[in-house]
Structure formats: structure tokens, C-alpha cells
Amino acid sequence: MENNLRDKISMEGMAKEAGMSLRHFNSRFKSATGETVTKHLQLVRVDAAKVDLVNTNRPFEEISLNTGYENVSFFRRVFKKNTSLTPAEYRRRFCQF
């Protein structure tokens, strides 16, 4: 997941690559990580966005696209839900430059 954030990541494709049915893959993934595949992917993308926000001056719209979200406003909501901060607030609080 981490290496292919910009790509459309299909749970069916991951299950097929693991040689499992989608249902079995989802069950095993949640058992191993404590999260659903979708939630884990969201967290990975939010973490990647956090790194870009503090280490670059790229606009959030570009960061959103680079992390696999075409709908920037949806990703803003996902980001805020997972960090309790808007992307702008996060950048102001943790920016390195």
C-alpha cells in the first residue's frame, strides 16, 4: 500500500494477490492489524500527507492527489477525522521550515 498510494488500490486485487477470497482476506487483515483494509489505507494516506505537510510547501490539493485522493474535500474530512486538525492547522503546528 505504502509504495502505491497514487494508484487505485483494489481490495479485490490485494485479495487475489494474496491468493484468498475477498471475505477471507478482509477477515485475516482485520485479525492481523485490528483495522479494516479501508481504514488502514486511509491511515497510511493520512500519514503520507502529514509528512508532506511538514516537509514541503506543496498545497494540500497536490498532496491529496499524490496520496491517491482525487476528491480533495473528502480527503480533508478524512484527514481531520484522523488527526483532529485541518491540514492547514497541522502544517502550522508541525511545519519544519
N, CA, C and O of each residue as an XYZ file, in Angstrom:
388
protein
N       0.820     -1.189      0.000
C       0.000      0.000      0.000
C       0.867      1.257      0.000
O       0.653      2.174     -0.792
N       1.842      1.281      0.896
C       2.666      2.473      1.065
C       3.392      2.864     -0.216
O       3.611      4.048     -0.470
N       3.760      1.885     -1.015
C       4.518      2.153     -2.239
C       3.651      2.537     -3.423
O       4.175      2.964     -4.451
N       2.344      2.398     -3.304
C       1.451      2.643     -4.434
C       0.288      3.554     -4.075
O      -0.832      3.333     -4.536
N       0.534      4.570     -3.264
C      -0.551      5.421     -2.785
C      -1.320      6.112     -3.906
O      -2.539      6.259     -3.818
N      -0.629      6.534     -4.950
C      -1.292      7.265     -6.036
C      -2.195      6.360     -6.864
O      -3.140      6.836     -7.493
N      -1.914      5.072     -6.868
C      -2.683      4.135     -7.683
C      -4.019      3.831     -7.024
O      -4.183      3.944     -5.810
N      -4.962      3.443     -7.862
C      -6.217      2.927     -7.307
C      -5.882      1.576     -6.690
O      -5.389      0.676     -7.370
N      -6.148      1.448     -5.427
C      -5.840      0.207     -4.727
C      -7.136     -0.565     -4.548
O      -8.072     -0.109     -3.892
N      -7.164     -1.720     -5.137
C      -8.362     -2.550     -5.129
C      -8.212     -3.653     -4.087
O      -7.225     -4.388     -4.071
N      -9.212     -3.751     -3.223
C      -9.178     -4.825     -2.230
C      -9.278     -6.179     -2.914
O      -8.668     -7.155     -2.476
N     -10.053     -6.228     -3.990
C     -10.157     -7.478     -4.739
C      -8.797     -7.879     -5.295
O      -8.430     -9.054     -5.274
N      -8.043     -6.883     -5.798
C      -6.706     -7.153     -6.331
C      -5.744     -7.628     -5.257
O      -4.949     -8.539     -5.484
N      -5.819     -7.003     -4.081
C      -4.951     -7.430     -2.983
C      -5.297     -8.848     -2.540
O      -4.407     -9.656     -2.271
N      -6.586     -9.145     -2.466
C      -7.013    -10.490     -2.069
C      -6.533    -11.521     -3.087
O      -6.058    -12.598     -2.726
N      -6.667    -11.172     -4.357
C      -6.230    -12.092     -5.419
C      -4.723    -12.305     -5.339
O      -4.243    -13.430     -5.479
N      -3.973    -11.218     -5.111
C      -2.521    -11.325     -4.998
C      -2.118    -12.191     -3.809
O      -1.106    -12.891     -3.857
N      -2.915    -12.142     -2.743
C      -2.645    -12.964     -1.554
C      -3.177    -14.382     -1.707
O      -2.945    -15.230     -0.845
N      -3.894    -14.648     -2.808
C      -4.436    -15.987     -3.038
C      -5.609    -16.321     -2.141
O      -5.789    -17.474     -1.748
N      -6.421    -15.300     -1.809
C      -7.556    -15.505     -0.913
C      -8.813    -14.901     -1.519
O      -8.755    -14.072     -2.427
N      -9.940    -15.335     -0.995
C     -11.188    -14.675     -1.356
C     -11.196    -13.307     -0.676
O     -10.475    -13.089      0.299
N     -12.003    -12.396     -1.186
C     -12.081    -11.062     -0.597
C     -12.512    -11.140      0.872
O     -11.941    -10.474      1.735
N     -13.510    -11.949      1.134
C     -14.014    -12.078      2.505
C     -12.936    -12.608      3.445
O     -12.759    -12.089      4.547
N     -12.222    -13.634      3.010
C     -11.153    -14.219      3.834
C     -10.016    -13.214      4.023
O      -9.479    -13.083      5.123
N      -9.653    -12.507      2.959
C      -8.595    -11.501      3.039
C      -8.949    -10.415      4.055
O      -8.137    -10.059      4.909
N     -10.181     -9.893      3.947
C     -10.622     -8.856      4.881
C     -10.583     -9.356      6.324
O     -10.148     -8.643      7.229
N     -11.035    -10.564      6.520
C     -11.059    -11.146      7.857
C      -9.646    -11.320      8.409
O      -9.382    -10.960      9.556
N      -8.750    -11.861      7.615
C      -7.361    -12.072      8.050
C      -6.650    -10.751      8.294
O      -5.872    -10.627      9.240
N      -6.914     -9.754      7.439
C      -6.288     -8.447      7.589
C      -6.703     -7.810      8.908
O      -5.867     -7.314      9.663
N      -8.008     -7.831      9.176
C      -8.508     -7.225     10.414
C      -7.975     -7.980     11.633
O      -7.651     -7.375     12.655
N      -7.890     -9.273     11.517
C      -7.365    -10.087     12.605
C      -5.901     -9.734     12.893
O      -5.484     -9.676     14.050
N      -5.136     -9.502     11.835
C      -3.707     -9.227     11.987
C      -3.416     -7.796     12.421
O      -2.461     -7.553     13.158
N      -4.239     -6.840     11.965
C      -3.923     -5.425     12.219
C      -4.877     -4.741     13.187
O      -4.548     -3.695     13.747
N      -6.036     -5.314     13.385
C      -7.046     -4.680     14.222
C      -7.844     -3.613     13.494
O      -8.689     -2.947     14.092
N      -7.579     -3.449     12.209
C      -8.272     -2.444     11.388
C      -8.769     -3.089     10.111
O      -8.260     -4.122      9.676
N      -9.772     -2.463      9.519
C     -10.198     -2.916      8.202
C      -9.164     -2.457      7.177
O      -8.361     -1.566      7.449
N      -9.193     -3.066      6.014
C      -8.278     -2.685      4.940
C      -8.493     -1.218      4.585
O      -7.527     -0.475      4.413
N      -9.745     -0.800      4.474
C     -10.068      0.578      4.106
C      -9.537      1.559      5.136
O      -8.940      2.572      4.771
N      -9.738      1.282      6.399
C      -9.255      2.166      7.463
C      -7.737      2.229      7.451
O      -7.160      3.306      7.603
N      -7.090      1.095      7.272
C      -5.631      1.066      7.234
C      -5.111      1.910      6.069
O      -4.159      2.675      6.229
N      -5.729      1.771      4.913
C      -5.319      2.546      3.745
C      -5.499      4.042      4.011
O      -4.642      4.844      3.641
N      -6.605      4.420      4.649
C      -6.812      5.827      4.999
C      -5.689      6.316      5.913
O      -5.145      7.398      5.695
N      -5.343      5.542      6.917
C      -4.295      5.942      7.864
C      -2.936      6.062      7.175
O      -2.165      6.974      7.476
N      -2.645      5.161      6.270
C      -1.384      5.225      5.522
C      -1.343      6.496      4.691
O      -0.316      7.172      4.630
N      -2.462      6.821      4.049
C      -2.518      8.030      3.226
C      -2.448      9.293      4.080
O      -1.791     10.259      3.691
N      -3.101      9.303      5.220
C      -3.030     10.458      6.130
C      -1.593     10.626      6.624
O      -1.094     11.750      6.680
N      -0.922      9.539      6.981
C       0.468      9.627      7.434
C       1.374     10.195      6.342
O       2.253     11.010      6.624
N       1.164      9.770      5.111
C       1.959     10.305      3.992
C       1.688     11.794      3.805
O       2.611     12.566      3.545
N       0.445     12.195      3.935
C       0.088     13.611      3.815
C       0.722     14.422      4.934
O       1.200     15.531      4.697
N       0.734     13.888      6.145
C       1.344     14.594      7.276
C       2.820     14.863      7.010
O       3.315     15.956      7.287
N       3.518     13.877      6.476
C       4.936     14.042      6.156
C       5.113     15.160      5.129
O       5.978     16.020      5.290
N       4.302     15.149      4.082
C       4.397     16.195      3.055
C       4.030     17.564      3.604
O       4.645     18.563      3.230
N       3.047     17.625      4.479
C       2.636     18.913      5.025
C       3.753     19.574      5.834
O       3.922     20.792      5.774
N       4.500     18.794      6.577
C       5.530     19.389      7.423
C       6.879     19.538      6.725
O       7.724     20.309      7.181
N       7.091     18.821      5.639
C       8.398     18.857      4.977
C       8.408     19.550      3.621
O       9.470     19.710      3.020
N       7.255     19.959      3.135
C       7.194     20.659      1.847
C       6.245     21.841      1.979
O       5.546     21.982      2.982
N       6.231     22.672      0.973
C       5.260     23.769      0.940
C       4.207     23.533     -0.142
O       3.500     24.454     -0.552
N       4.117     22.293     -0.592
C       3.114     21.965     -1.609
C       1.713     22.187     -1.068
O       1.454     21.945      0.111
N       0.804     22.647     -1.928
C      -0.584     22.828     -1.482
C      -1.235     21.479     -1.178
O      -0.854     20.448     -1.732
N      -2.218     21.512     -0.291
C      -2.884     20.275      0.109
C      -3.550     19.587     -1.079
O      -3.644     18.360     -1.106
N      -4.009     20.353     -2.051
C      -4.634     19.761     -3.236
C      -3.651     18.827     -3.943
O      -4.031     17.737     -4.370
N      -2.406     19.244     -4.067
C      -1.384     18.405     -4.700
C      -1.046     17.205     -3.828
O      -0.889     16.089     -4.322
N      -0.936     17.446     -2.535
C      -0.654     16.355     -1.598
C      -1.771     15.322     -1.653
O      -1.514     14.118     -1.634
N      -3.002     15.794     -1.721
C      -4.152     14.900     -1.799
C      -4.055     13.993     -3.024
O      -4.250     12.781     -2.923
N      -3.759     14.574     -4.159
C      -3.620     13.785     -5.387
C      -2.464     12.796     -5.286
O      -2.572     11.658     -5.742
N      -1.363     13.231     -4.692
C      -0.190     12.360     -4.556
C      -0.417     11.200     -3.600
O       0.300     10.201     -3.652
N      -1.399     11.327     -2.736
C      -1.683     10.238     -1.802
C      -2.873      9.395     -2.248
O      -3.326      8.515     -1.516
N      -3.375      9.665     -3.446
C      -4.407      8.800     -4.010
C      -5.831      9.291     -3.886
O      -6.761      8.559     -4.224
N      -6.032     10.507     -3.413
C      -7.386     11.048     -3.301
C      -7.623     12.095     -4.378
O      -6.942     13.120     -4.409
N      -8.572     11.847     -5.251
C      -8.938     12.827     -6.273
C      -9.908     13.855     -5.706
O      -9.944     14.996     -6.166
N     -10.685     13.461     -4.723
C     -11.651     14.357     -4.098
C     -10.985     15.000     -2.873
O     -10.927     14.416     -1.790
N     -10.491     16.214     -3.085
C      -9.718     16.897     -2.050
C     -10.563     17.178     -0.811
O     -10.087     17.003      0.311
N     -11.800     17.609     -0.995
C     -12.627     17.931      0.177
C     -12.919     16.680      1.007
O     -12.979     16.755      2.234
N     -13.100     15.535      0.351
C     -13.296     14.291      1.096
C     -12.032     13.955      1.894
O     -12.114     13.559      3.057
N     -10.864     14.116      1.263
C      -9.620     13.802      1.974
C      -9.395     14.767      3.135
O      -8.849     14.368      4.164
N      -9.805     16.033      2.991
C      -9.708     16.972      4.109
C     -10.501     16.443      5.311
O     -10.032     16.491      6.449
N     -11.709     15.940      5.036
C     -12.541     15.393      6.119
C     -11.884     14.158      6.742
O     -11.873     14.005      7.963
N     -11.339     13.281      5.896
C     -10.646     12.083      6.398
C      -9.455     12.507      7.251
O      -9.224     11.959      8.328
N      -8.702     13.486      6.760
C      -7.525     13.974      7.482
C      -7.931     14.524      8.847
O      -7.330     14.176      9.863
N      -8.943     15.376      8.869
C      -9.366     15.988     10.129
C      -9.910     14.937     11.101
O      -9.659     15.003     12.304
N     -10.647     13.983     10.573
C     -11.203     12.926     11.427
C     -10.086     12.126     12.100
O     -10.231     11.694     13.243
N      -8.980     11.931     11.391
C      -7.898     11.104     11.916
C      -6.851     11.871     12.712
O      -6.089     11.261     13.461
N      -6.793     13.199     12.569
C      -5.773     13.974     13.277
C      -6.362     15.017     14.228
O      -5.645     15.584     15.053
N      -7.659     15.267     14.114
C      -8.358     16.316     14.869
C      -7.912     17.721     14.468
O      -8.233     18.693     15.152
N      -7.174     17.829     13.363
C      -6.714     19.116     12.848
C      -6.992     19.188     11.354
O      -6.975     18.174     10.656
N      -7.246     20.399     10.874
C      -7.324     20.565      9.425
C      -5.895     20.471      8.888
O      -4.940     20.619      9.651
N      -5.739     20.230      7.594
C      -4.379     20.197      7.040
C      -3.611     21.500      7.303
O      -2.420     21.461      7.612
N      -4.278     22.642      7.184
C      -3.609     23.930      7.422
C      -3.174     24.045      8.879
O      -2.065     24.501      9.156
N      -4.029     23.639      9.810
C      -3.670     23.678     11.231
C      -2.489     22.742     11.520
O      -1.581     23.081     12.278
N      -2.524     21.569     10.905
C      -1.449     20.604     11.098
C      -0.125     21.188     10.613
O       0.893     21.089     11.298
N      -0.146     21.796      9.428
C       1.069     22.389      8.868
C       1.599     23.496      9.778
O       2.796     23.553     10.058
N       0.712     24.369     10.237
C       1.146     25.470     11.118
C       1.758     24.933     12.410
O       2.752     25.470     12.899
N       1.181     23.903     12.949
C       1.649     23.371     14.234
C       2.965     22.621     14.122
O       3.808     22.719     15.013
N       3.153     21.871     13.037
C       4.302     20.961     12.972
C       5.307     21.266     11.866
O       6.265     20.515     11.685
N       5.110     22.335     11.135
C       5.966     22.644      9.979
C       7.439     22.769     10.381
O       7.772     23.345     11.417
N       8.310     22.214      9.534
C       9.748     22.191      9.807
C      10.499     23.393      9.229
O      11.655     23.620      9.586
N       9.869     24.159      8.350
C      10.587     25.288      7.734
C       9.835     26.572      7.879
O      10.298     27.615      7.418
